[in-house]
Structures are given as C-alpha cells and as structure tokens.
Amino acid sequence: MTGIGQGRLRQGIRDQLAAAGETDPVLIMIADGFIATYQTLCAAAHGLENDVKAIAKENPLARRLMTIPGVGPIVSLSFIALVDDASRFRKPADVGAFLGLTPRRYQSGEMDYSGRISKCGDVQMRSLLYEAAGCLIHQVKRFSALKSWAMRLAGRVGFKKTIVATARKLAVLMLTIWKGGTEFEWKKEAFARSTYDTKSRLRKVGGNVLRDGGRLISW
C-alpha cells in the first residue's frame, strides 16, 4: 500500500472511532482512548518502517535486490537473512524448493504427476514473496520482461496460480543477482496486457495469438 493509501486508511479508522463516540458519552471516552492508542501505534510503525528502509539502503546486497520490481526493503532483508549463504545452492532454481514454492511430485506405478506446491520452508518468506509478486502484477506500472511474462501467464492460468509462479521466479531472480553480483536490468519496454483488462487494445485472434492493431503477438 502506498503512503497516500495508508494515510487514507488511518484517517478513515480515526473518523469511524470519532463517529462512534458521538452517540454516547461513555463511547466518547472509549473512542478517545482508542484514537490516542492508534495514533501512537501508527507513529511507532512509521518509525520502524523508516528504520528498515535505512538498514536496506546501507546494505549493498539489499540495494541490488531492490532493483527488481516489486521487491522492497522488507522482502530483500528477509531473503538475505533467511538464505544467509548463497553458495549453499548449487543452482539458483534450487531456492524454489527451499522455500516450498515447487510442486509436489507423485509417483506410484504408472502414475507420475505434479500436485500443489510443497509449502516447505519459511512460511513468512513465502507470504512476503506473494506480496511482492502481487505488487509487480498490480502496482508496478513500468513494463519489463518479468512483468510481461507474469501478465501473459495470468491470461492463461489466472492470477492465483500466477502469483505463486511469480513468487518463485522472484526468489530465483534474487538468488541469481546475489550470486552474480549484478542488478536487475530493465530491457526495452515489453508489451503485454492481461486478458482480464477491459481497457486493453489487444484482441484475441485465436489460440495463443493476440492482435494489437496490425501487430500480431503470440506466446
């Protein structure tokens, strides 16, 4: 949530508490106490948020991880603390299984199929990656190859599965940047739109082909 959104939410809560206190003198006292407590908690939360941002800004690795769209101070610092030593992963893709973001494999006789993700590893880190994936898809305005991939996937399998797949991709990308000592590279702006976007100029032609004016896009 942006700073403007947070401010409106907090003001809305204060207004609701004040409105509740206008109906009864006892409720006025209770509401005043809640409002004072709420303001204190908001100030403390804002201070902690600034402290986390300052720590991430001073950490070179965290700064490089935050070049990835959707990844902020909390996600980057949590990932660094959890992984600790990137060299213990032979391949960056192994971090997906470490975080429980890879499908379970079922094999018995002639049966061999993949199920839901294993959900092994740290639950909180998975939740943070889900939030980062949602931020990339819904809030990041600038298109990149990463967002283009996520939006095309959402058009095929829906946003719920896309969030999980994007979270796994973000984890792999973060470990790749960590081990390679690089930063996220914004390539030439990609063109992609979700099939759910009613304002899109794209029109489905057939199969996996979309038309944008006279331009055909397939995947």
C-alpha positions as CSV (number, residue, x, y, z in Angstrom):
1,M,0.0,0.0,0.0
2,T,1.3,3.5,-0.9
3,G,1.8,6.2,1.6
4,I,-1.4,8.0,0.4
5,G,-3.4,4.8,0.7
6,Q,-2.1,4.2,4.2
7,G,-2.9,7.8,5.2
8,R,-6.5,7.5,4.0
9,L,-6.9,4.2,5.8
10,R,-5.7,5.6,9.0
11,Q,-7.8,8.7,8.8
12,G,-10.8,6.5,8.0
13,I,-10.3,4.5,11.1
14,R,-10.0,7.6,13.2
15,D,-13.2,9.1,11.7
16,Q,-15.1,5.9,12.4
17,L,-13.9,5.9,16.0
18,A,-14.9,9.5,16.4
19,A,-18.3,8.9,14.8
20,A,-18.9,6.0,17.2
21,G,-18.1,8.2,20.2
22,E,-20.7,10.9,19.2
23,T,-23.6,8.6,20.1
24,D,-22.9,8.1,23.8
25,P,-20.8,9.8,26.5
26,V,-19.2,6.5,27.6
27,L,-18.3,5.7,24.0
28,I,-16.7,9.1,23.6
29,M,-14.2,8.2,26.4
30,I,-13.5,4.8,24.9
31,A,-13.2,6.2,21.4
32,D,-10.7,8.9,22.6
33,G,-8.6,6.3,24.2
34,F,-8.6,4.1,21.1
35,I,-7.7,7.1,18.9
36,A,-4.8,8.1,21.1
37,T,-3.5,4.5,21.2
38,Y,-4.0,4.1,17.4
39,Q,-2.0,7.3,16.7
40,T,0.8,6.1,19.0
41,L,0.9,2.7,17.2
42,C,0.9,4.4,13.8
43,A,3.8,6.6,14.8
44,A,5.7,3.6,16.1
45,A,5.0,1.6,12.9
46,H,6.1,4.6,10.7
47,G,9.4,4.8,12.7
48,L,10.1,1.1,12.3
49,E,9.4,1.4,8.6
50,N,11.9,4.2,8.3
51,D,14.5,2.2,10.2
52,V,14.1,-0.8,7.9
53,K,14.5,1.4,4.9
54,A,17.6,2.9,6.3
55,I,19.1,-0.5,7.0
56,A,18.3,-1.7,3.5
57,K,19.8,1.5,2.0
58,E,23.1,0.8,3.8
59,N,23.2,-2.8,2.6
60,P,24.8,-3.1,-0.9
61,L,23.2,-6.5,-1.5
62,A,19.7,-5.3,-0.4
63,R,20.0,-2.3,-2.7
64,R,20.8,-4.6,-5.6
65,L,17.9,-6.9,-4.8
66,M,15.5,-3.9,-4.6
67,T,16.3,-3.1,-8.2
68,I,13.8,-6.0,-9.0
69,P,10.3,-4.5,-9.5
70,G,8.1,-5.5,-6.6
71,V,10.9,-6.2,-4.2
72,G,11.2,-3.7,-1.3
73,P,13.3,-3.4,1.9
74,I,11.4,-6.0,4.0
75,V,11.5,-8.6,1.2
76,S,15.1,-8.1,0.4
77,L,16.4,-8.1,4.0
78,S,14.2,-11.1,4.9
79,F,15.6,-13.0,2.0
80,I,19.2,-12.2,2.9
81,A,18.6,-13.2,6.5
82,L,16.9,-16.5,5.5
83,V,19.3,-17.6,2.8
84,D,22.4,-16.4,4.7
85,D,24.9,-18.1,2.4
86,A,24.0,-18.1,-1.3
87,S,26.8,-20.6,-2.1
88,R,24.9,-23.5,-0.5
89,F,22.6,-23.5,-3.5
90,R,24.2,-25.2,-6.5
91,K,21.7,-23.6,-8.9
92,P,19.5,-20.5,-8.3
93,A,16.5,-22.6,-9.2
94,D,17.1,-24.7,-6.1
95,V,15.9,-21.8,-3.9
96,G,12.3,-22.5,-5.1
97,A,12.2,-25.9,-3.4
98,F,13.9,-24.5,-0.3
99,L,11.1,-22.0,0.0
100,G,8.4,-24.6,-0.7
101,L,7.4,-23.0,-4.0
102,T,7.8,-26.0,-6.2
103,P,5.0,-28.6,-6.9
104,R,5.0,-31.9,-5.1
105,R,5.8,-34.9,-7.3
106,Y,3.6,-38.1,-7.0
107,Q,5.0,-41.3,-8.5
108,S,3.4,-44.7,-8.0
109,G,3.5,-47.4,-10.6
110,E,2.4,-45.9,-13.8
111,M,1.2,-42.7,-12.2
112,D,3.5,-39.7,-12.3
113,Y,2.1,-36.2,-11.8
114,S,2.7,-32.9,-10.1
115,G,0.4,-31.6,-7.3
116,R,0.3,-28.4,-5.3
117,I,3.4,-26.6,-4.1
118,S,5.1,-28.4,-1.2
119,K,4.9,-25.3,1.2
120,C,8.1,-26.5,2.9
121,G,10.4,-23.9,4.4
122,D,9.7,-20.5,5.8
123,V,6.0,-19.5,5.7
124,Q,6.6,-15.8,6.3
125,M,9.1,-15.6,3.4
126,R,6.6,-17.2,1.1
127,S,4.0,-14.7,2.2
128,L,6.4,-11.8,1.5
129,L,7.2,-13.2,-1.9
130,Y,3.4,-13.5,-2.7
131,E,3.0,-9.8,-1.7
132,A,6.0,-8.8,-3.9
133,A,4.5,-10.8,-6.8
134,G,1.1,-9.1,-6.4
135,C,2.9,-5.7,-6.3
136,L,4.7,-6.5,-9.5
137,I,1.5,-7.5,-11.3
138,H,-1.0,-4.9,-9.9
139,Q,1.0,-1.9,-8.8
140,V,4.3,-1.6,-10.9
141,K,3.4,0.5,-13.9
142,R,6.5,0.1,-15.9
143,F,6.6,-3.0,-18.1
144,S,9.6,-5.3,-18.2
145,A,10.2,-8.7,-19.5
146,L,9.4,-10.0,-16.0
147,K,6.0,-8.3,-15.8
148,S,5.3,-9.2,-19.4
149,W,5.8,-12.9,-18.6
150,A,3.6,-12.6,-15.5
151,M,0.8,-10.9,-17.4
152,R,0.8,-13.4,-20.2
153,L,0.8,-16.3,-17.6
154,A,-2.2,-14.7,-15.8
155,G,-4.1,-14.7,-19.1
156,R,-3.6,-18.4,-19.4
157,V,-3.9,-19.8,-15.8
158,G,-5.4,-16.9,-13.8
159,F,-3.9,-14.6,-11.2
160,K,-4.0,-17.1,-8.2
161,K,-1.5,-19.5,-9.9
162,T,0.4,-16.7,-11.4
163,I,1.1,-15.2,-8.0
164,V,2.7,-18.4,-6.9
165,A,4.7,-18.8,-10.1
166,T,5.9,-15.2,-10.0
167,A,6.9,-15.5,-6.3
168,R,9.1,-18.5,-7.3
169,K,10.6,-16.6,-10.2
170,L,11.3,-13.6,-7.9
171,A,13.1,-15.8,-5.4
172,V,15.2,-17.4,-8.2
173,L,16.0,-14.0,-9.7
174,M,17.1,-12.6,-6.3
175,L,19.5,-15.5,-5.7
176,T,20.8,-15.1,-9.3
177,I,21.5,-11.4,-8.7
178,W,23.1,-12.3,-5.3
179,K,25.4,-14.9,-6.7
180,G,26.3,-12.9,-9.8
181,G,26.8,-9.6,-8.2
182,T,24.6,-7.9,-10.7
183,E,21.4,-5.8,-10.7
184,F,18.0,-6.2,-12.4
185,E,18.2,-4.9,-16.0
186,W,15.2,-3.1,-17.4
187,K,15.2,-4.1,-21.0
188,K,13.3,-2.4,-23.8
189,E,9.7,-1.9,-22.5
190,A,7.7,-5.0,-23.2
191,F,4.1,-5.0,-24.4
192,A,1.7,-7.2,-22.6
193,R,-1.8,-7.0,-21.2
194,S,-3.9,-9.3,-19.2
195,T,-6.9,-10.8,-20.9
196,Y,-8.9,-9.5,-17.9
197,D,-8.0,-5.9,-18.7
198,T,-11.1,-4.5,-20.4
199,K,-9.3,-1.4,-21.5
200,S,-6.7,-3.3,-23.4
201,R,-6.2,-2.7,-27.0
202,L,-5.4,-6.3,-27.5
203,R,-7.9,-8.5,-29.3
204,K,-7.7,-12.3,-29.3
205,V,-7.4,-13.7,-32.8
206,G,-7.2,-17.4,-31.9
207,G,-5.2,-19.8,-29.9
208,N,-2.3,-18.1,-28.3
209,V,-2.3,-15.1,-30.8
210,L,-3.4,-11.6,-29.9
211,R,-3.7,-8.6,-32.3
212,D,-2.7,-5.1,-31.3
213,G,-3.8,-3.1,-34.2
214,G,-1.9,-4.5,-37.2
215,R,0.6,-6.3,-34.9
216,L,0.3,-9.9,-34.0
217,I,1.6,-11.2,-30.7
218,S,2.0,-14.9,-29.9
219,W,3.4,-16.8,-27.0
